[in-house]
Amino acid sequence: MSTTMIQPAYLSGLERAVERDHPCCTDNTCDITAAVQAGFVLSAAHLLTGATECPSVDKFLAKNGPLPMGDDGWPTDWPEWTAWFKANTVKCESCGAFNFTDEFVPDICGNCLAALPKAKDEDEE
């Protein structure tokens, strides 16, 4: 089931709840912000609720129903999110943090400030 079958009002309401509980940040290692900005709201909510208390998301889900989950037990947009994640991150060789490269290619890790390896071009893979 793709997110296109989910009511747009559900997705936009969930996105607002996620953003209330986790305001957009500039940390280039933040998977929650990256997921929201890339349009993977269900995965962002799942990541957030697994990381911390989320009163706005919890209230939204109690009122509007649980996250739509696939047969694999993950949010229905999870396969697309993981593919996007793999295509838009570079792993820090120093601390292992994944740094998002979708808007720019960072030179240093947002977690430990070590120099990052250059992101691979599609031709190099």
C-alpha positions in Angstrom: 0.0 0.0 0.0 1.5 3.3 -1.0 0.9 6.6 0.7 -1.2 7.6 -2.4 -4.0 5.5 -1.0 -3.9 7.3 2.4 -6.1 10.4 2.8 -4.1 13.6 2.3 -5.7 15.1 5.4 -4.2 12.2 7.5 -0.7 12.7 6.0 -0.8 16.5 6.4 -2.1 16.2 10.0 0.5 13.7 10.9 3.2 15.9 9.4 2.1 18.8 11.5 2.1 16.6 14.6 5.6 15.3 13.8 6.8 18.9 13.3 5.3 20.0 16.7 7.1 17.1 18.5 10.3 17.5 16.5 10.8 20.9 14.9 12.8 20.9 11.7 16.5 21.0 12.6 19.6 21.6 10.6 21.5 18.5 11.8 22.7 16.7 8.7 22.4 13.4 10.6 18.7 13.8 11.6 16.7 11.0 9.9 13.4 12.4 11.2 13.9 15.8 9.6 15.2 14.2 6.4 12.2 11.8 6.2 9.7 14.7 6.7 11.4 16.9 4.1 11.6 14.1 1.6 7.9 13.3 2.0 8.1 10.1 4.0 5.8 11.2 6.8 4.8 7.8 8.0 8.4 6.7 8.4 9.3 10.0 10.1 6.5 9.4 12.6 7.7 5.8 13.2 11.3 7.0 13.7 10.2 9.7 16.1 7.9 7.6 18.2 10.7 5.0 18.6 13.1 7.7 19.8 11.3 9.8 22.3 7.9 10.8 23.8 5.7 12.4 21.2 2.5 13.9 22.7 1.3 15.5 19.5 1.9 12.4 17.4 0.3 10.2 20.1 -2.8 12.5 20.3 -3.1 12.5 16.5 -2.8 8.7 16.2 -5.4 8.2 19.0 -7.8 10.5 17.2 -7.2 9.5 13.6 -6.0 5.9 13.7 -2.7 4.1 13.8 0.1 4.4 11.3 -0.7 2.4 8.2 1.6 -0.6 8.4 2.6 -3.1 5.7 2.6 -6.8 6.0 6.2 -6.6 7.0 5.3 -4.6 10.1 6.9 -1.3 8.9 5.1 1.9 7.8 3.8 1.6 4.3 6.3 4.1 3.0 9.2 2.3 4.6 10.6 0.6 1.5 10.7 3.9 -0.4 12.2 5.6 2.6 15.0 3.1 3.0 15.8 3.3 -0.7 15.9 7.1 -0.5 18.0 6.9 2.6 20.6 4.6 0.9 20.8 6.9 -2.1 21.1 10.2 -0.1 23.5 9.5 2.8 27.2 9.1 3.3 28.5 7.1 6.3 31.1 8.7 8.6 34.1 6.5 8.8 34.9 7.9 12.2 31.7 7.4 14.2 29.4 5.5 11.8 26.7 8.3 11.6 24.8 8.6 8.4 25.0 12.2 7.0 22.3 13.3 4.5 23.5 14.6 1.1 20.1 15.4 -0.5 20.5 19.1 -0.4 24.3 19.4 -0.2 27.3 17.2 0.2 28.7 17.9 3.7 32.4 18.0 4.3 32.2 17.1 8.0 30.1 14.8 10.0 27.2 16.4 11.9 27.8 14.0 14.7 31.5 14.0 15.4 32.9 16.7 13.1 35.3 14.3 11.4 35.9 14.7 7.6 33.5 12.7 5.6 34.4 10.5 2.6 33.2 11.9 -0.7 29.8 10.7 -1.8 29.9 8.2 -4.6 28.6 9.3 -8.0 26.2 6.8 -9.6 28.9 6.1 -12.2 31.3 5.0 -9.5 28.9 2.5 -7.8 
